[in-house]
């Protein structure tokens, strides 16, 4: 299936969870200051393991950066 | 020095809040944060870059309180979603709320700002809104339950100082929540003026981070905020059109 991670189109196996995607993308899931939105809605860290991605899912993985 | 600064139910020693944008390196940021004496620093949320430096470790090591912001949000929807993500990422209910109305000036969108503030206050956020120097808007934000109002002195990053000191003074006079001058500060005298006008604090970033010597400017800002606050509390003499002799005329010799 196709998903969009931080604005980039990617292939992911059907049944991929959010936690699996984050690990596969090389992000450090344990790192503090990370938050994830799936189709525009916040997914709490506690739900990353169970959140299943659907074809066309839009995922944003954000972190705190210098700014503002 | 003077009495502590009450903000969002806590007492702070420093009345200077620093932004983290614009520093050449994390080392430069660290030296400036230390020199500024700040206790609260604001950070933005952006797409993660694997291996990229995050200012969080530094902020935590220095024992500072992190204030996430919604910098770069142009709609109430984006600002609300960014605030929710920031709460998840940083485990804080605090949010420096920015809803920008125009790319060229980065001036706030007052309509979007009110809408986002109402939603976020309703969700239990401690909302610190970046706002226009407009009394009525400030009072509307206060009435919605914002923990402070943060009027701009001049556009973000412009270093334009405080373009309309009378408006800031009006907001200070009428607001019951702390007024924090946010944006426009260019140099130390601007920060001192904000405090002399009665602001409870000053939030600035570029004036320090883009100064030739950020560490020295951070110290200058610290002193300016303290000096301005003391001067405001001390009560300045009234302005008069003519001189008032400081030496009594009595006892002057006839020569």
Interface residues (C-beta under 8 A of the other chain):
Chain A: X6 X7 X25 X26 X27 X28 X31 X32 X33 X34 X35 X36 X37 X40 X41 X42 X44 X45 X60 X61 X62 X63 X64 X65 X66 X67 X68
Chain B: X19 X20 X21 X22 X23 X26 X29 X42 X43 X44 X45 X46 X47 X48 X49 X50 X52 X54 X55 X56 X66 X68 X69 X71 X72 X81 X84 X85 X86 X88 X89 X90 X96 X98 X205
